[in-house]
Amino acid sequence: MRVAVLLEDRCKPNSNAFTYLKKYSGLCERECIQFDGDKCKILESACPVCFNRARHCPDNAVIVINLPEELDSEMSHCYGENGFRLFRLPAPRQEQVVGILGPNGMGKSTAVNLLSGSITPNLGDWSNRSPNWDEVITTFPRGELRDYLALLSEEGVSIAVKPQYIDKLPKIFEGEVNELLERVDDRGDIEKYSEALGITHILSRKLGSLSGGELQRVALCATLLKEADVYFFDEPSSYLDIYERMRMVRIIQDLSSMGKRVLVVEHDLAILDVLCDLLHVVYGERAAYGIFTPPRTTRTAINAYLEGYLPEENVRIRNKPIRFVRGRTRGEDIGLPILKWGDMEKKMGDFQLTTGQGQVRSAEVIGVVGPNATGKTTMVKMIAGELEPDQGWCTMEAAVSYKPQHVSTDFEGSVQLWLDVEIGTKWRSGEFHTQVIRPLQIDKMLDLDASRLSGGELQAVSIAICLGKEADLYLLDEPSAHLDANARMEAAKAIKRTMEGNEKAAMVIDHDIYFVDIVSDSLLVFEGEGGKQGHAVGPLSLRKGMNRFLSGVEVTFRRDHESKRPRINKPGSVKDREQKANGEYFYSD
């Protein structure tokens, strides 16, 4: 089955792609390439010559794909003749948490829309504006999914959805948190869930004044307050620290134990591992097509995803596996100090930050971990020179490159032009292109408008710009935010390779334990009470730092014996109790 997907945002009038396709639209007697005003269409029955012409369309505006013929009968939805296609669907199950794992742009949000009833599956017949539910249901094999779709078609299923982009909430609702929660409260449990999520102190505040983590917890609370049969949580861990993520895990699992069906889209593999009973992997080509695998146990699915090979489908989804290795001992293969600090203090309103003494050396990556609002970003800003310490000292004879926590751009022009302006021609070839640009798939974004990038695309470009600048110390604040699981691993490796290869140093703030485990040689641990006081300890060795950090949140990790990835132990399990008794909250071997 050969299909052509046309990316409309790259084929607008006067674009290179538009001009190219217009040139060939009248050269074939079968009219394989057609235009209707400003809209182009490439027939699926196009001749081989026209398919080849489309394949060479400029700016990667046309993606020509050869798919197995057997998938033709498994298409769940298609957005048009040259639109995105989704094959198969995940199945919500009673009293189970079902997860979805895969790159952005593969149809996860489309699947949520189909399973929530926002869109009716058209089974690939894009001309059918009102698909018949009976025909749709009989197309799927007997089982959990077919039974669920039957209930959905009879409007016998009530749905609650936590949206992905929680930063849009203040634009939708301008009132106070309490007002929003009262509007959606079907259970009379505002007090219960606001206390469970730790948001009782912000109930009287306006949504527009909340941080990302606070907005996420409000969105979770609003979803939980709705009385529904099925709950969809799209990226529920974003902006949350590890303590808040584990609290979220317990609350969602309690929802499942109440007999509810729960579907979770998440990129934090450690959280997916401990949260979900079953996992669907989705693979394909960004913006072109996505294929859902049947459900597997969470451990099996994550290990296959990291290996990059799905044995049941006999499909390789990545050229190289993602490997987890033992963290280096602090001081091993690390050079001279680039930065030193001692006993810094900074007071901001009611918040007080203090630090001990520490240093960063060349070829070293220091992970920065700790609860939200304990001063991580404040310390990085002091090092970057954006804030002055009230007391203490910080000595550094080095240039600094800084990627802030919240990235945005008002740059007018393409990504290619933006890169040229920020880092010159460095990104175009050589080691930097191989180690950073290509792994982060920025080479596929070059023709996109910089001001219209998605959150993940903007994050990837921002990381590349930060790493591409000439500096001795690189400061990156939450670089994994908005990136999918694969992009997170690639970003971690890109940061580490850049520091080791150029004998530079980096400090990286992040909440994703997998990301921190891959990128870090040592850890700077923040302790204290969020919003009131924080204290920086270290840098410490990776193992010692993780043990100190995780003991504060009462979470233990073990290593998977196959992939060597960190896995969260279930609270109260034999392994959890054993490691806590030994003071081993994090095994790095």
C-alpha positions as a printed Julia matrix, in Angstrom:
589×3 Matrix{Float64}:
   0.0    0.0     0.0
   1.6    3.22   -1.17
   0.34   6.55    0.11
   1.37  10.19   -0.21
   0.95  12.58    2.71
   0.97  16.31    1.89
   2.03  18.69    4.69
  -0.14  21.69    3.93
   1.85  24.13    6.07
   4.84  23.5     3.76
   2.83  23.77    0.52
   1.26  27.21    0.65
   0.9   29.48   -2.4
   4.25  30.95   -3.53
   6.21  28.31   -1.57
   8.85  26.17   -3.28
   6.7   23.07   -2.84
   3.59  24.75   -4.29
   5.5   25.96   -7.35
   7.11  22.54   -7.85
   3.85  20.56   -7.7
   2.04  23.12   -9.86
   4.72  22.61  -12.51
   3.97  18.87  -12.71
   0.2   19.03  -12.23
  -0.58  19.04  -15.96
   2.15  16.79  -17.33
   0.4   13.45  -16.79
  -2.65  12.32  -18.74
  -4.08  10.68  -15.58
  -3.86  14.02  -13.72
  -2.16  12.35  -10.76
  -1.25  15.74   -9.26
  -4.23  18.07   -9.14
  -4.95  21.62   -7.96
  -8.23  23.12   -6.83
  -7.47  26.78   -6.24
  -4.76  26.88   -3.58
  -5.23  23.23   -2.58
  -3.12  20.42   -4.02
  -4.08  16.74   -4.18
  -1.96  13.72   -5.1
  -4.09  10.75   -6.16
  -3.48   7.48   -4.34
  -3.78   5.81   -7.74
  -0.98   8.02   -9.09
   1.37   6.49  -11.61
   4.92   5.56  -10.52
   6.38   8.57  -12.36
   4.16  11.07  -10.5
   4.76   9.35   -7.16
   8.47   9.75   -7.82
   7.97  13.43   -8.68
   6.03  13.93   -5.45
   8.75  12.17   -3.49
  11.27  14.82   -4.62
   9.05  17.77   -3.67
  11.11  20.58   -2.03
  11.02  21.31    1.73
   9.92  17.73    2.48
   6.33  18.84    1.83
   5.3   15.39    0.53
   5.98  12.12    2.34
   5.61   9.0     0.18
   5.24   5.82    2.23
   5.08   2.13    1.41
   2.98   0.35    4.04
   2.17  -3.38    4.37
  -1.02  -4.28    2.5
  -2.48  -5.98    5.61
  -2.66  -2.58    7.34
  -5.23  -1.42    4.78
  -7.98  -3.27    6.68
  -6.77  -1.9    10.05
  -7.0    1.82    9.31
  -8.98   3.55   12.05
  -9.01   7.09   10.75
  -7.71   9.29    7.95
  -7.85  13.08    7.71
  -8.05  13.19    3.91
  -6.65  11.69    0.73
  -3.22  13.11    1.49
  -3.77  13.44    5.24
  -2.52  11.72    8.38
  -3.53   8.06    8.84
  -3.99   6.16   12.09
  -3.94   2.36   12.24
  -5.53   0.42   15.12
  -6.49   1.93   18.48
  -5.59   1.42   22.14
  -8.25  -0.24   24.29
  -9.44   1.31   27.58
 -10.01  -1.47   30.14
 -12.05  -1.58   33.3
 -10.07  -1.27   36.53
  -6.8   -0.87   34.63
  -4.52   2.01   33.74
  -3.55   1.72   30.06
  -0.6    3.77   28.82
   0.43   5.06   25.4
   4.12   5.45   24.55
   5.53   6.93   21.36
   6.96  10.0    19.64
   5.0   13.2    19.13
   3.09  13.48   15.86
   2.16   9.77   15.71
  -1.55  10.1    16.5
  -1.76   9.85   20.29
  -4.04  12.89   20.51
  -6.08  11.61   17.55
  -6.6    8.32   19.39
  -7.8   10.19   22.48
 -10.26  12.15   20.31
 -11.55   8.94   18.7
 -11.93   7.1    22.0
 -13.55  10.06   23.72
 -16.18  10.4    21.0
 -14.96  13.79   19.76
 -14.33  12.16   16.36
 -16.04   9.1    14.89
 -13.57   6.68   13.23
 -13.98   6.84    9.43
 -11.91   3.67    8.79
  -9.98   5.48    6.05
 -13.03   6.66    4.11
 -12.34  10.39    4.49
 -15.25  11.29    2.19
 -17.72   9.84    4.71
 -18.62  12.8     6.94
 -20.98  10.73    9.14
 -19.6    7.2     9.59
 -22.1    4.54   10.65
 -21.22   3.32   14.14
 -22.49  -0.23   13.46
 -20.13  -0.58   10.51
 -17.27   0.89   12.5
 -17.75  -1.48   15.44
 -17.96  -4.67   13.35
 -14.67  -3.78   11.66
 -12.74  -4.21   14.91
 -12.07  -7.72   16.25
 -14.03  -8.95   19.26
 -12.52  -7.88   22.53
 -12.11  -4.97   24.93
 -11.88  -2.3    22.22
 -14.96  -3.48   20.32
 -17.01  -3.68   23.52
 -15.86  -0.21   24.5
 -16.73   1.3    21.09
 -20.19  -0.28   21.32
 -20.77   1.48   24.65
 -19.41   4.73   23.21
 -21.75   4.55   20.19
 -24.77   4.14   22.47
 -23.65   7.19   24.45
 -23.34   4.85   27.39
 -19.91   6.2    28.28
 -19.16   9.48   30.03
 -15.72  10.96   29.38
 -13.34  13.22   31.3
 -10.2   14.51   29.55
  -7.2   16.28   31.07
  -5.77  18.38   28.23
  -2.12  18.29   27.16
  -1.47  22.01   26.97
  -2.39  23.22   30.46
  -0.73  26.61   29.84
  -3.8   27.51   27.75
  -6.16  27.19   30.75
  -5.79  30.84   31.89
  -6.84  31.96   28.39
  -9.99  29.82   28.57
 -10.95  30.68   32.16
  -9.85  33.92   33.81
 -11.34  33.38   37.28
 -10.07  31.87   40.51
  -9.07  28.23   40.96
 -12.0   27.59   43.31
 -14.49  28.95   40.76
 -13.14  26.62   38.06
 -13.27  23.56   40.32
 -16.82  24.34   41.52
 -17.99  24.45   37.88
 -16.81  20.91   37.16
 -17.35  19.29   40.57
 -19.76  16.39   40.1
 -18.68  14.61   43.27
 -18.51  17.25   45.96
 -14.89  16.3    46.54
 -13.07  19.6    46.03
 -11.62  19.46   49.54
 -10.49  15.85   49.15
  -8.69  16.23   45.82
  -7.3   19.71   46.4
  -5.7   18.42   49.59
  -4.47  15.23   47.88
  -2.85  17.3    45.09
  -1.49  19.97   47.44
  -3.37  22.95   45.97
  -5.49  24.06   48.96
  -3.29  27.14   49.39
  -3.95  28.4    45.83
  -7.75  27.96   45.64
  -8.37  31.69   45.89
  -5.72  32.65   43.32
  -6.37  33.52   39.67
  -5.36  30.89   37.11
  -3.19  33.42   35.3
  -0.93  33.81   38.36
  -0.11  30.1    38.7
   3.14  28.35   37.78
   3.26  25.43   35.35
   3.28  22.86   38.16
   0.35  24.53   39.91
  -1.64  24.68   36.66
  -0.96  20.99   36.07
  -2.27  20.04   39.5
  -5.36  22.23   39.04
  -6.02  20.51   35.68
  -5.65  17.1    37.32
  -8.01  18.1    40.12
 -10.63  19.41   37.66
 -10.51  16.14   35.73
 -10.79  13.98   38.84
 -13.81  15.94   40.1
 -15.83  14.97   37.04
 -17.97  11.85   37.4
 -17.07   9.74   34.35
 -16.61   6.17   33.19
 -13.4    6.84   31.28
 -10.59   9.23   32.17
  -7.96  10.41   29.69
  -4.8   12.02   31.08
  -2.58  13.64   28.43
   0.97  14.22   29.77
  -0.05  14.47   33.46
   3.53  14.69   34.81
   4.67  17.81   32.92
   6.04  20.53   35.24
   5.74  18.25   38.31
   8.67  17.24   40.51
   9.24  13.58   41.45
   7.28  13.89   44.71
   4.29  15.4    42.9
   4.57  12.79   40.13
   4.38   9.94   42.63
   1.42  11.6    44.32
  -0.26  11.83   40.91
   0.46   8.12   40.3
  -1.28   7.09   43.52
  -4.34   9.23   42.8
  -4.79   7.9    39.24
  -4.33   4.3    40.4
  -7.0    4.86   43.08
  -9.3    6.04   40.29
  -8.68   2.78   38.43
  -9.38   0.7    41.55
 -12.81   2.38   41.74
 -13.71   0.54   38.51
 -12.92   3.38   36.11
 -11.16   3.0    32.76
  -8.03   5.14   32.6
  -5.88   5.96   29.56
  -2.61   7.87   30.0
  -0.36   9.51   27.41
   3.02  10.11   29.07
   6.7   10.58   28.11
   8.32   9.99   31.51
   9.21   6.29   31.23
   9.79   5.84   34.96
   6.29   7.16   35.7
   4.69   5.1    32.91
   6.41   2.01   34.32
   5.01   2.41   37.83
   1.63   3.85   36.82
   0.34   1.56   34.06
  -0.88  -2.04   33.97
  -0.58  -2.33   30.18
   1.11  -0.27   27.5
   0.53   0.38   23.79
   3.53   1.54   21.74
   2.73   3.78   18.76
   5.22   4.1    15.9
   5.26   5.45   12.35
   6.34   8.71   10.72
   5.7   12.11   12.2
   2.66  13.9    10.69
   2.22  11.06    8.16
   0.96   7.9     9.9
   0.86   6.13   13.24
   0.4    2.44   14.13
  -0.63   1.19   17.57
   0.74  -2.13   18.76
  -1.44  -4.52   20.78
  -1.14  -4.04   24.55
   1.85  -5.54   26.33
   2.98  -5.61   29.91
   4.55  -2.29   30.81
   8.05  -3.69   31.37
   8.07  -5.6    28.06
   6.78  -2.62   26.08
   9.26  -0.1    27.54
  12.23  -2.44   27.06
  11.23  -3.05   23.43
  10.83   0.7    22.91
  14.3    1.37   24.32
  15.79  -1.44   22.23
  14.18   0.12   19.16
  12.81  -3.2    17.93
   9.23  -4.53   18.25
   9.58  -8.34   17.95
   5.87  -9.16   17.49
   5.62  -6.73   14.56
   9.17  -7.48   13.35
   9.64  -3.72   13.02
  12.68  -1.61   13.89
  11.57   1.83   15.11
  15.04   3.23   15.87
  18.48   2.69   14.32
  20.23   2.35   17.67
  19.01   1.17   21.08
  19.01   3.53   24.07
  21.51   2.26   26.65
  21.79   3.03   30.35
  25.29   2.76   31.79
  26.93   3.2    35.17
  27.48   6.83   36.09
  31.11   7.91   36.26
  32.76   8.26   39.63
  33.11  11.96   40.43
  36.59  13.07   39.37
  37.03  10.36   36.74
  38.06  11.84   33.35
  37.08  15.32   34.59
  39.31  18.36   34.16
  40.04  21.63   35.92
  37.4   23.77   37.69
  35.45  26.18   35.49
  33.19  27.55   38.22
  33.36  27.73   42.03
  30.82  29.05   44.52
  30.59  29.35   48.27
  27.86  30.06   50.82
  25.64  32.05   48.46
  22.36  33.43   49.78
  19.43  34.97   47.95
  16.15  36.23   49.38
  13.21  36.72   47.02
  10.04  37.79   48.81
   9.27  35.14   51.43
  11.71  32.65   49.86
  15.3   32.18   51.09
  17.99  30.2    49.18
  21.32  29.13   50.67
  24.14  27.06   49.19
  27.2   25.3    50.49
  30.46  25.28   48.57
  30.87  23.57   45.23
  32.52  23.58   41.86
  32.0   22.5    38.26
  34.87  21.09   36.19
  35.45  20.7    32.47
  33.97  17.62   30.75
  31.45  17.31   33.61
  27.66  17.34   33.51
  25.98  18.12   36.83
  22.32  17.17   37.15
  20.31  19.52   39.36
  17.43  17.85   41.21
  14.98  18.69   43.96
  11.37  19.64   44.69
   9.71  22.51   42.86
  10.19  26.04   44.27
  13.33  25.21   46.3
  15.66  27.5    44.34
  17.09  25.47   41.45
  16.29  28.05   38.78
  17.28  30.89   41.12
  20.78  29.43   41.6
  21.23  28.84   37.87
  20.23  32.46   37.2
  22.82  33.63   39.74
  25.49  31.59   37.96
  24.31  32.89   34.58
  24.61  36.45   35.88
  20.89  37.23   35.66
  20.66  37.57   39.47
  23.18  38.81   42.04
  23.6   36.83   45.3
  22.83  38.79   48.49
  25.77  37.09   50.21
  28.53  34.61   49.37
  30.64  34.37   46.26
  30.71  32.86   42.8
  33.92  32.94   40.76
  34.03  32.07   37.12
  36.34  33.1    34.33
  34.23  31.53   31.64
  31.56  32.32   29.07
  28.06  31.04   29.83
  25.31  29.79   27.51
  21.87  29.63   29.17
  18.61  27.95   28.11
  15.8   29.17   30.38
  12.99  27.05   31.81
  10.24  28.54   29.65
  11.32  28.84   26.02
   9.64  31.06   23.46
  10.56  33.02   20.37
   9.3   36.04   18.49
  11.79  35.43   15.69
  10.25  36.15   12.3
  11.55  33.64    9.78
  12.41  29.99    9.3
  14.2   27.72   11.76
  17.15  27.67    9.34
  17.44  31.45    9.44
  17.03  31.46   13.24
  19.92  29.02   13.61
  22.06  31.1    11.25
  21.42  34.23   13.31
  22.08  32.56   16.68
  25.01  30.22   16.0
  26.17  31.0    12.47
  27.06  28.13   10.14
  28.15  25.78   12.93
  24.92  23.75   12.71
  25.19  23.0     8.99
  27.83  20.27    8.97
  30.51  18.52   10.92
  30.41  17.09   14.41
  27.74  19.45   15.77
  25.36  18.52   12.97
  25.97  14.82   13.56
  25.78  14.92   17.36
  23.06  17.51   17.95
  21.09  18.66   14.88
  20.32  15.25   13.39
  19.55  13.37   16.66
  17.1   16.11   17.7
  15.57  15.98   14.17
  16.09  19.7    13.71
  17.21  18.98   10.13
  13.53  18.16    9.43
  12.32  21.49   10.83
  14.55  23.88    8.88
  11.82  25.21    6.6
   9.24  25.66    9.37
   8.25  29.09   10.65
  10.11  29.55   13.97
   7.18  31.4    15.55
   4.82  28.48   14.84
   6.84  25.61   16.27
   5.17  23.16   18.66
   6.36  23.0    22.26
   8.61  20.0    21.57
  10.05  21.48   18.38
  10.79  24.79   20.1
  12.5   22.98   22.98
  14.71  20.98   20.62
  15.81  24.08   18.68
  16.44  25.97   21.94
  18.7   23.16   23.19
  20.65  23.21   19.92
  21.08  26.99   20.06
  22.29  26.77   23.66
  24.81  24.01   22.84
  25.86  25.73   19.61
  27.07  28.92   21.27
  30.73  29.3    22.18
  30.9   28.93   25.96
  32.69  27.11   28.75
  29.62  26.45   30.9
  26.18  25.49   29.57
  23.13  25.94   31.82
  19.95  24.14   30.73
  16.72  24.5    32.73
  14.25  21.61   32.22
  15.39  20.64   28.7
  13.16  17.53   28.68
   9.9   19.54   28.94
   7.55  18.97   25.96
   9.94  16.42   24.38
   8.7   12.89   23.74
  10.51   9.94   25.34
  12.82   9.3    22.4
  13.69  12.98   21.98
  14.48  13.21   25.7
  17.03  10.4    25.47
  18.57  11.91   22.35
  18.79  15.35   23.99
  20.49  13.85   27.07
  23.07  12.09   24.9
  23.61  15.24   22.78
  24.35  17.3    25.9
  26.71  14.67   27.3
  28.58  14.18   24.0
  29.02  17.94   23.59
  30.56  18.32   27.05
  32.86  15.31   26.79
  34.0   15.99   23.23
  34.73  19.69   23.74
  35.83  19.49   27.39
  33.1   21.9    28.43
  30.8   21.72   31.47
  27.03  21.77   31.94
  24.47  22.1    34.71
  21.11  20.56   33.84
  17.9   21.0    35.86
  15.3   18.29   35.24
  12.64  16.12   36.9
  12.78  13.09   34.55
  14.88  10.47   36.35
  15.73   8.62   33.1
  16.96  11.86   31.58
  18.98  12.77   34.69
  20.45   9.25   34.86
  21.7    9.39   31.25
  23.02  12.96   31.24
  24.61  13.32   34.71
  28.08  12.6    36.04
  27.17  14.05   39.44
  24.25  15.74   41.18
  23.52  19.02   42.91
  20.65  18.24   45.32
  18.17  20.86   46.51
  16.34  20.38   49.78
  13.86  22.47   51.73
  10.23  23.58   51.63
   8.82  24.8    48.35
   8.21  28.54   48.25
   9.75  29.11   51.67
  13.37  27.97   51.82
  15.84  25.89   49.86
  19.42  24.66   50.31
  21.81  23.29   47.67
  23.97  20.29   48.62
  26.85  19.06   46.49
  27.8   18.32   43.79
  27.78  14.68   44.9
  28.42  11.47   43.0
  25.42  10.27   40.99
  24.66   7.4    43.38
  25.17   9.38   46.57
  23.21  12.32   45.2
  20.29  10.17   44.08
  20.19   8.39   47.43
  20.04  11.7    49.26
  17.43  13.16   46.91
  15.14  10.11   46.81
  15.29   9.48   50.55
  13.56  12.84   50.94
  10.63  11.75   48.77
  10.55   8.13   50.02
  10.97   6.63   46.53
  13.32   3.76   45.67
  14.68   2.7    42.26
  16.14  -0.58   41.08
  17.83  -1.43   37.77
  16.03  -3.51   35.16
  18.16  -6.6    34.64
  17.83  -6.42   30.81
  17.88  -2.74   29.82
  19.63  -1.43   32.98
  17.08   1.4    33.11
  15.99   2.73   36.52
  12.62   1.35   37.67
  10.54   2.7    40.54
   9.77   0.09   43.19
   6.14  -0.16   44.22
   5.75   1.54   47.61
   5.75  -1.02   50.41
   6.99  -3.87   48.19
   9.66  -6.27   49.43
  12.29  -4.59   47.24
  11.2   -1.13   48.39
  11.44  -2.06   52.09
  14.74  -3.88   51.58
  16.42  -0.93   49.82
  15.15   1.58   52.37
  16.52  -0.55   55.19
  19.92  -0.58   53.46
  19.8    3.14   52.65
  19.98   2.29   48.93
  17.27   4.4    47.31
  18.95   4.32   43.92
  21.03   1.51   42.47
  23.47   2.81   39.86
  24.98  -0.61   39.06
